[in-house]
Amino acid sequence: MIVKLKDKGYTKVLSQDGRTQVIYHGSVIVCFNSNKVILSSHGWRTSSTKQRINQASEEFGLGFTVYQKNWNWYVNCKGGSLDIASSQVFHDGIELERV
């Protein structure tokens, strides 16, 4: 059984005016509407932050995966392979088109 984000420790999910925010330790790590997704670690490049970001993608059908290779974070849109050539370098504030 997968625990929903709103029931995970230190995590809140707020929805208002067509926009949803996933807040982890007081920082918005995922914000999305019907058109785009904005991701941020707020400088906390930890495995638990990455896990929450990926769980948001899975739970809300956002269509991306964040992964780490050689200490760097990458974003892969669903359908591509998890390799650097088909991924974007993750940076705080990265915007993705919602699929």
C-alpha positions in Angstrom: 0.0 0.0 0.0 1.3 3.4 -1.0 0.8 6.2 1.6 -0.6 9.3 0.0 1.6 12.4 0.1 -0.8 14.3 2.4 -0.3 11.5 5.0 3.5 11.5 4.8 5.4 13.2 7.5 6.4 16.9 7.0 4.4 16.9 3.7 1.3 18.9 2.8 -0.8 19.1 -0.4 -2.7 22.3 -1.1 -5.0 22.9 -4.0 -6.6 26.2 -4.9 -7.7 28.0 -8.0 -6.6 25.1 -10.3 -3.1 25.0 -8.9 -1.7 22.2 -6.6 1.3 22.6 -4.4 3.3 19.8 -2.7 5.0 21.3 0.4 7.8 19.4 2.1 9.4 20.8 5.3 7.7 24.1 4.5 9.0 24.5 1.0 7.0 24.1 -2.2 8.8 21.2 -4.1 6.2 20.6 -6.8 3.7 23.1 -8.1 1.4 22.3 -11.0 -1.7 23.2 -12.9 -3.3 21.8 -16.1 -0.5 23.1 -18.3 2.9 23.1 -16.5 4.8 21.7 -13.6 7.5 23.6 -11.6 10.0 21.6 -9.5 12.4 22.8 -6.7 14.5 21.1 -4.1 15.1 24.5 -2.4 18.7 23.5 -2.1 17.8 20.3 -0.2 19.1 17.7 -2.7 18.3 14.7 -0.4 16.9 11.3 -1.3 13.8 12.1 0.7 13.1 15.3 -1.3 13.7 13.4 -4.5 11.4 10.7 -3.3 8.6 13.2 -2.5 9.0 14.9 -5.9 8.8 11.5 -7.7 5.8 10.4 -5.6 4.0 13.6 -6.6 4.6 12.8 -10.2 3.2 9.3 -9.7 0.3 10.2 -7.5 -0.9 13.1 -9.7 0.0 11.6 -13.1 2.5 14.4 -13.9 4.7 12.4 -16.3 8.2 12.8 -15.1 10.9 11.1 -13.0 13.8 12.8 -11.1 16.9 10.7 -10.7 20.5 11.1 -9.6 23.7 10.1 -11.4 27.2 11.0 -10.2 25.8 13.4 -7.6 23.8 15.3 -10.2 20.0 15.4 -10.5 18.2 14.9 -13.8 14.6 15.1 -14.9 13.2 12.6 -17.4 9.8 12.9 -19.0 7.9 9.6 -19.2 8.5 7.6 -22.3 12.3 8.4 -22.5 15.0 6.2 -21.1 16.7 7.1 -17.9 19.9 8.3 -19.4 21.6 11.7 -19.5 21.2 12.0 -23.3 17.4 12.0 -23.0 17.1 13.9 -19.8 17.2 17.5 -18.6 19.6 18.7 -15.8 17.5 19.4 -12.8 17.6 22.9 -11.4 15.5 24.6 -8.8 12.6 26.3 -10.6 12.7 24.0 -13.6 9.4 24.2 -15.6 8.0 21.2 -17.5 5.1 21.0 -19.8 2.5 18.8 -18.3 1.8 15.7 -20.3 
